[in-house]
């Protein structure tokens, strides 16, 4: 599709749906030139407004916060923000319905893939979605690409026929060529390369592990990655490792820009052309709480989700924080986040030697997490078998185990034993891993 036409169709469709992406994008492109002090003042004004809204319209928040001595006017200085208790994924799973505002604006539900092992669903207002999309496009603009530009999409592929049909329609609408991050074979990489030579795109977007693997296969087969003509590669959803950035940039001859966010809160960081990971403070609050090893755990607050406000939400990601007050050479006043270290998506080897992307298992659990049937899950690989362990949610039924076994067989081509367990033990720092070897957890 012509890029200009695709861009016009996209913004028109978003306006029709009630998401003012274009207006928000114009505001963000203006505010990025403000001083840091002015940006943080705007953020604080929105923090106070969100807190008052949540206190007055969300009974669960009001009861929880009142027990700690807070009221609707408690946020007098930024230091008061830390008096708000941290919100966890189990909190959202257990009390999600009670956390919705009595004056909730219209919106759409964001269901996480559960890459952390704890899938959740959150109702996000249309303004929240508009900020999420606009922050993506502002980041793209920093690298000379725009909404509507054709791009290669290294992402998952839905497992069911209806999901595949919907994905294909979305791909056409967003003017993108989907390259499955789940099939990492040399043959699939060669086929994707041929498609992208036949249908040139402006840039690539996707999981860093999938893009790095594609780069490896392109180089191994003696193909010219630079001939694809990509202006930039934008990575997301996993921690981008330095060696992955180098392999991708070298193979395709273009810069690599990382982005960070989550389904529950939208974009929380985007790298500029000078590789500074900027926090979009007009849209989100990003905090970091010290943990072991010099790392910090990330807390996120979506400033525009008035439908189901999540304040100081712990997503389970780890970051090496930037120096306080550090400025980026690009000159933008947006603060810096630091280096992320907790969203890796390693390539996994199944019994028999076949490899898959680590995000693939999470697609199986998207609907089960949304329905409340599964709280957490983990694949454990033994020498001769794979066991799938789950902690059951309120919607779990006896037949659910059989459904999951069948879905795993179709998606991964392996048989698994499904076992319900009361809880999972975390090993080491960082997020729960959804695929481990038995010896790694002492079995």
C-alpha positions in Angstrom: 0.0 0.0 0.0 1.1 3.6 -0.6 2.6 5.0 2.6 0.7 8.2 2.5 -2.6 6.4 1.9 -1.9 4.0 4.7 -1.1 6.9 7.0 -4.3 8.7 6.2 -6.4 5.5 6.7 -4.8 4.8 10.0 -5.4 8.2 11.6 -8.9 8.3 10.2 -9.7 4.9 11.7 -8.3 5.9 15.1 -10.4 9.1 15.1 -13.5 7.1 14.3 -12.7 4.7 17.1 -12.3 7.5 19.6 -8.5 7.5 19.9 -7.1 11.0 19.1 -3.7 9.7 18.1 -3.0 12.5 15.7 -3.7 15.3 18.2 -1.7 13.5 20.9 1.2 13.1 18.6 1.2 16.8 17.7 1.2 17.7 21.4 4.1 15.2 22.1 6.2 16.5 19.3 5.8 20.0 20.7 6.5 19.1 24.4 9.7 17.1 23.6 11.3 20.5 23.1 10.4 21.7 26.6 12.9 21.9 29.4 13.1 19.0 31.8 11.6 21.1 34.6 8.6 22.0 32.5 8.1 18.4 31.5 8.3 17.1 35.1 5.9 19.8 36.2 3.3 18.6 33.6 3.9 15.0 34.7 3.3 15.9 38.4 0.1 17.8 37.6 -1.2 14.6 35.8 0.0 12.4 38.6 -2.1 14.3 41.1 -5.1 14.3 38.8 -4.9 10.6 38.3 -4.6 9.9 42.0 -7.6 12.0 42.8 -9.6 10.3 40.1 -8.6 6.8 41.3 -9.4 7.7 45.0 -12.8 9.2 44.2 -14.0 6.6 41.6 -12.3 3.3 42.4 -13.5 1.8 45.6 -10.7 -0.8 45.8 -8.1 2.0 45.7 -10.0 4.2 48.1 -10.3 1.5 50.7 -6.7 0.4 50.4 -5.2 3.9 50.5 -7.5 5.1 53.3 -6.2 2.3 55.5 -2.8 3.9 55.1 -4.0 7.3 56.0 -4.2 8.7 52.5 -7.1 10.9 51.2 -7.8 12.6 47.8 -5.6 15.5 48.7 -2.6 13.7 50.1 -0.3 14.3 47.2 1.1 17.7 48.1 4.7 17.2 47.0 6.3 14.7 44.6 7.8 12.9 47.7 4.2 12.0 48.7 3.9 9.8 45.6 5.9 7.0 47.3 3.3 6.7 50.0 1.1 5.0 47.4 1.5 1.2 47.9 3.1 -0.7 45.0 0.6 -2.6 42.9 1.5 -6.2 41.7 0.2 -8.4 38.9 -1.4 -10.8 41.4 -3.3 -7.7 42.7 -4.7 -7.0 39.3 -5.5 -10.7 38.7 -7.4 -11.0 42.0 -9.1 -7.6 42.1 -9.2 -6.4 38.5 -13.0 -5.9 38.3 -13.0 -3.9 41.6 -10.2 -1.7 40.3 -12.3 -0.3 37.4 -13.5 3.3 37.8 -17.1 4.0 38.5 -16.7 6.8 35.9 -14.6 4.7 33.5 -14.2 6.3 30.0 -14.7 3.9 27.0 -11.7 1.8 26.1 -10.3 -1.5 25.1 -8.9 -4.4 27.1 -5.2 -5.0 26.9 -4.4 -8.7 27.5 -0.8 -9.4 28.1 0.9 -12.4 26.6 2.2 -13.4 30.0 5.9 -13.5 29.0 6.6 -12.9 32.7 4.6 -16.0 33.5 1.7 -14.0 34.9 -0.9 -13.1 32.2 -3.2 -10.2 33.1 -5.9 -8.1 31.4 -6.4 -4.4 31.9 -9.1 -2.0 30.6 -7.3 0.9 29.0 -9.2 4.1 28.0 -9.0 5.3 24.4 -6.8 8.3 25.5 -4.4 5.8 27.1 -4.2 3.9 23.8 -3.8 7.1 21.9 -0.7 8.1 24.0 0.7 4.6 23.5 0.5 4.8 19.7 1.6 8.4 19.5 4.7 7.7 21.6 5.6 4.9 19.2 5.3 7.2 16.2 7.2 10.0 17.9 10.0 7.5 18.4 9.8 6.4 14.8 10.1 10.1 13.7 13.4 10.3 15.6 14.8 7.8 13.1 13.2 9.1 9.9 10.3 6.7 9.6 6.6 7.3 10.0 3.2 5.7 10.5 2.1 4.2 7.2 5.6 3.4 6.0 5.9 -0.3 5.0 7.9 -2.3 7.5 9.0 -5.9 8.3 7.3 -7.2 11.4 9.3 -9.9 13.3 6.6 -11.0 15.7 4.5 -13.9 16.7 1.8 -15.6 14.6 -1.6 -16.4 16.3 -2.2 -20.1 16.6 -5.9 -20.3 15.7 -7.3 -19.7 12.2 -9.5 -16.8 13.3 -6.5 -15.2 14.9 -4.4 -15.7 11.8 -7.1 -14.1 9.7 -7.3 -11.1 12.0 -3.5 -10.8 12.0 -3.4 -10.8 8.2 -6.0 -8.0 8.1 -4.1 -6.0 10.6 -0.9 -6.5 8.6 -2.5 -5.1 5.5 -3.9 -2.2 7.4 -0.6 -1.3 9.1 1.3 -1.8 5.8 3.6 -4.4 7.2 5.1 -7.7 6.1 5.0 -10.2 9.0 7.9 -12.6 9.4 7.2 -15.2 12.0 9.4 -15.0 15.1 8.5 -18.6 15.9 10.0 -20.3 12.9 13.8 -19.7 13.2 15.0 -22.2 10.6 17.4 -21.4 7.8 14.7 -22.1 5.2 12.2 -19.7 6.8 14.8 -17.0 7.0 15.7 -17.4 3.4 12.0 -17.3 2.4 11.5 -14.1 4.5 14.6 -12.5 2.9 13.2 -13.3 -0.6 9.8 -11.8 0.4 11.4 -8.6 1.7 13.5 -8.2 -1.5 10.4 -8.6 -3.6 8.4 -6.2 -1.4 10.9 -3.6 -0.1 10.1 -2.0 3.3 11.5 1.1 5.0 12.4 -0.5 8.3 12.0 -3.5 10.6 10.4 -3.9 14.0 10.2 -6.9 16.3 11.8 -9.0 19.0 15.6 -8.5 19.2 16.1 -12.3 19.6 14.2 -12.9 16.3 15.9 -10.1 14.4 19.4 -11.2 15.7 18.6 -14.8 14.6 17.4 -13.6 11.2 20.7 -11.6 10.9 22.7 -14.7 11.7 20.9 -16.8 9.0 21.2 -14.0 6.4 25.0 -13.8 7.0 25.4 -17.6 7.2 23.7 -18.1 3.8 25.8 -15.4 2.2 22.9 -13.0 1.6 23.3 -9.3 1.5 21.4 -7.9 4.4 22.1 -4.3 3.4 20.3 -4.9 0.1 17.1 -4.9 2.1 17.5 -1.1 2.4 16.3 -0.7 6.0 16.7 2.8 7.4 16.4 1.5 11.0 15.6 -1.6 13.1 13.3 -1.0 16.1 13.3 -3.6 18.8 10.8 -4.2 21.5 9.3 -6.7 24.1 12.7 -8.1 25.2 15.9 -6.7 26.6 18.2 -5.9 23.6 21.7 -7.3 24.3 24.8 -5.5 23.1 25.9 -8.4 20.9 22.4 -8.5 19.3 22.5 -4.8 18.5 26.0 -5.2 16.9 24.9 -8.3 14.8 21.7 -6.6 13.6 23.4 -3.3 12.8 26.4 -4.9 11.0 24.2 -7.3 8.9 21.7 -4.8 7.8 23.8 -1.7 7.7 21.5 0.5 9.8 21.1 1.8 13.3 19.2 -0.2 15.9 16.7 1.6 18.2 15.3 -0.1 21.3 11.9 0.6 22.8 10.4 -0.4 26.1 6.9 -0.8 27.4 4.1 -3.2 28.4 0.6 -3.9 27.4 -0.8 -2.6 30.7 0.8 0.8 30.5 2.0 1.5 27.0 5.4 2.9 26.0 7.8 3.7 28.8 11.0 4.3 26.9 12.2 4.9 23.4 15.8 5.3 22.1 16.6 8.4 20.1 19.1 8.7 17.3 21.9 9.2 19.9 20.8 6.0 21.7 19.4 7.7 24.8 16.4 5.7 26.2 13.9 8.6 26.8 11.0 8.3 29.1 7.7 9.9 27.7 6.9 11.7 31.0 3.9 13.3 29.4 2.3 9.9 29.3 3.8 7.7 32.0 5.7 7.7 35.3 8.6 5.3 35.4 10.1 4.6 38.8 12.9 2.2 39.8 13.2 0.6 43.2 16.6 -0.8 44.2 17.1 -4.5 44.5 20.1 -6.8 44.8 23.1 -6.6 42.5 22.9 -2.8 41.7 19.8 -3.3 39.6 16.4 -1.6 40.1 12.9 -3.0 39.6 10.6 -0.9 37.4 7.3 0.6 38.5 5.0 2.1 35.9 2.0 4.4 36.0 -0.1 5.1 32.9 -1.2 8.8 33.4 -4.1 8.6 31.0 -5.9 5.4 31.9 -8.9 6.6 33.8 -10.8 3.4 33.1 -8.7 1.1 35.3 -6.0 3.2 36.9 -2.8 1.3 37.8 -0.6 3.4 40.0 3.0 2.3 40.8 2.5 -1.0 39.0 5.3 -3.5 39.3 5.9 -5.2 36.0 8.8 -7.3 37.1 11.4 -5.8 34.8 14.9 -4.9 35.9 17.0 -1.8 34.8 20.4 -0.3 35.4 19.2 3.2 36.0 20.7 6.2 34.3 22.7 8.7 36.3 20.2 11.1 38.0 19.8 14.3 35.9 21.8 12.9 33.0 21.2 14.7 29.7 21.1 13.1 26.3 23.3 14.7 23.5 20.2 14.9 21.3 19.1 17.9 23.4 15.6 16.7 24.2 14.3 17.4 27.7 12.8 14.0 28.2 14.6 12.1 31.1 16.6 9.0 30.5 15.7 5.5 31.7 18.9 3.5 31.7 19.8 0.1 30.4 17.1 -2.6 30.6 18.3 -6.1 31.7 15.2 -8.2 32.4 13.3 -9.0 29.3 15.4 -11.4 27.4 13.9 -13.9 25.0 16.5 -16.6 24.4 16.2 -19.1 21.7 14.9 -22.4 23.2 15.9 -25.9 22.1 13.2 -28.5 22.3 13.7 -32.3 22.7 14.9 -33.4 19.2 17.0 -30.2 18.7 14.3 -28.0 17.1 14.6 -24.3 18.2 11.8 -21.8 18.9 11.6 -18.3 20.0 11.1 -18.0 23.8 8.0 -15.8 23.3 6.1 -18.5 21.4 4.8 -20.4 24.5 3.2 -17.1 25.8 0.8 -17.0 22.8 -0.8 -20.2 24.0 -1.7 -18.7 27.3 -3.0 -15.3 26.1 -6.7 -16.4 26.1 -6.3 -18.5 29.2 -4.8 -15.6 31.1 -7.6 -13.3 29.9 -10.3 -15.7 30.9 -8.7 -16.2 34.4 -8.1 -19.9 33.9 -4.3 -19.7 34.3 -2.4 -17.5 36.8 1.1 -18.6 36.0 2.8 -21.2 33.9 6.2 -22.7 33.3 7.6 -25.4 30.9 10.2 -27.6 32.6 12.3 -29.6 30.2 13.7 -32.9 31.5 16.0 -35.2 29.6 13.2 -37.2 28.0 10.1 -35.1 28.4 8.6 -31.7 29.0 6.3 -30.9 31.9 4.0 -27.9 31.8 3.2 -26.5 35.3 0.4 -24.1 35.9 -1.1 -22.3 38.8 -4.9 -22.4 38.3 -7.1 -19.3 38.3 -10.8 -19.1 39.2 -11.9 -20.0 35.7 -9.9 -23.3 35.6 -11.9 -26.3 34.7 -11.0 -30.0 34.5 -11.1 -29.8 30.7 -8.7 -26.9 30.6 -5.7 -29.2 31.0 -6.7 -31.2 27.9 -7.2 -28.0 25.9 -3.8 -26.7 26.8 -2.2 -30.1 25.9 -3.8 -30.0 22.5 -2.8 -26.3 21.9 0.8 -27.0 22.9 1.0 -30.0 20.6 -0.3 -27.9 17.7 1.9 -24.9 18.4 5.2 -26.5 19.5 4.9 -30.0 18.1 5.6 -31.7 21.4 3.6 -33.6 24.0 3.6 -32.2 27.5 2.4 -33.4 30.9 0.2 -30.7 32.5 0.5 -30.4 36.3 -1.2 -27.9 38.5 1.0 -26.5 41.2 0.1 -24.1 44.0 3.0 -21.7 43.3 6.4 -21.3 41.6 9.7 -20.7 43.2 11.7 -17.8 41.7 15.4 -18.6 41.1 17.8 -15.7 40.9 16.8 -12.1 40.1 14.5 -10.9 37.4 11.3 -12.2 35.9 9.7 -15.6 36.2 10.9 -17.6 33.2 8.3 -19.5 31.3 10.7 -22.2 30.0 13.5 -23.7 32.1 15.6 -26.9 32.2 15.0 -29.1 35.2 18.6 -28.9 36.4 18.3 -25.1 36.5 15.7 -25.4 39.2 17.4 -28.2 41.1 15.4 -31.1 39.7 
